[in-house]
């Protein structure tokens, strides 16, 4: 499998949740990405209500938190160029 098959164009977020110290992003293809909140200081410092108010960007290529002015791309989470 090549990077182009699993990379940014194919990877789309469908859901976002949080555990105590992680951001969890579920992708359309079934993958689940779990990353430390320490990577995202704005999200780490946010309230539960602020974190829960998110929206998908561009059919799931990224996630936006309006109250925090925070954007995270799926490609970035996967370590791929945006």
Buried (B, 14 or more C-beta within 10 A) or exposed (E): EEEEEBBBEEBBBEBBBBEEEBBEBBBBEEEEBEBEBEEBEBBBEBEEEBBEEBEBBEEBBBBBBEEBEBEBBBBBBBEBEE
